[in-house]
Amino acid sequence: MSDSKPNLYGMERQELGSALEPLGVPGFHAGQIFRWMYRRRVLDPERWTDLPKPLRERLVSLYRVEPGTVSGTASDDDGTIKYRIDLSGGGQVEAVFMIQDGRVTLCLSSQVGCALGCSFCLTAKMGLMRNLTAGEILGQVHLLVQAGEIEDAPCNIVYMGMGEPLHNYEGVAASIRLLTDPEGVGWSRKRITVSTAGMVPGIIRLAGEPVRPMLAVSLNATTDAVRNQLMPVNRKYPLTALLDACRQFRLQSRDALTFEYVLLAGVNNSDADIRRLAKIVRDHRAKLNLIPFNPVPGWLAYECPDDDRVREIRDNLLELGVPVSVRWSRGRNARAACGQLAML
């Protein structure tokens, strides 16, 4: 990873063509390279057999094709696997492979650390070190698909790992274009979800993208006073601005909107909280994911409501007309559950 040669992995079609043009590489060869890297997931230029051998040799001498490497894993009995990934540009992140009822979900990181400082999230303890490139984000998909031997299985992608995706808008958007490009990975945009803590400009911008993922908004409080304490981003983009951006997203995109709500005992799970939460969700014709807090003893001070209270909250919301489900923790024993990712 100390190689100073340019990395072809992560380049979009036009960028790849422009990079190879000074070498006199015809456009159709650039298209072949694009398909080898992303559609076929073959990253050794020597194996790009429909390219002339002299061109392959030249590519090897001038470029690298590097998605990153897996440097460690942690597994849970529920089938969840957390991967520690050494990035092609230096540094490390964690990404998670989850499988439930035959459905595979890959949880991707978008930053090394995070700048937003949410008090219930372990990643926040790291601070922000840097954004990931499109290739470093897409590389997590390549490595997890390869490690899980799931090449022919449909995958769901969630940008819910380390970092705030909309704080790294360019890198995340480019990785989504590569994931959905029919000549690239070729997966449906409806299998891709971006989760945001409430970056209002990014939500509005995302609504106007020609290739749009699904949007999940991490709400976690129903008043500014509580949300300010939990999520400092709320001081810049308070609930009124956030919910207005969500309406704009829904109106422009017509896609489903999901609210996420981490349940914190004694903080945001009172009956009054639940009534306010129900009103917010109904006003947006959205669905709601309840997430029981995943504790990290010694690092995070919050506690999770007991399971009976979680079910009671879910049932109350259903009675109030809210489409709601509980995202019961997966990977908690491997520190791979929501809010537990960090290089600590």
Secondary structure, DSSP 8 states (H G I E B T S, - for coil): ----S-B-TT--HHHHHHHHGGGT--HHHHHHHHIIIIIS----GGG-TTS-HHHHHHHHHH-B----EEEEEEE-TTS-EEEEEE-TTS-EEEEEEEEETTEEEEE---EEE-SS--TT-GGGGG-EEEE--HHHHHHHHHHHHHHHT-TTS-EEEEE-SSS-GGGGHHHHHHHHHHHH-TTTT---GGGEEEEES--HHHHHHHHT-SS--EEEEE---SSHHHHHHH-THHHHS-HHHHHHHHHHHHHHH---EEEEEEE-TTTS-SHHHHHHHHHHHHHTT-EEEEEE----TTT-------HHHHHHHHHHHHHTT--EEE---SSGGGT-STT-----
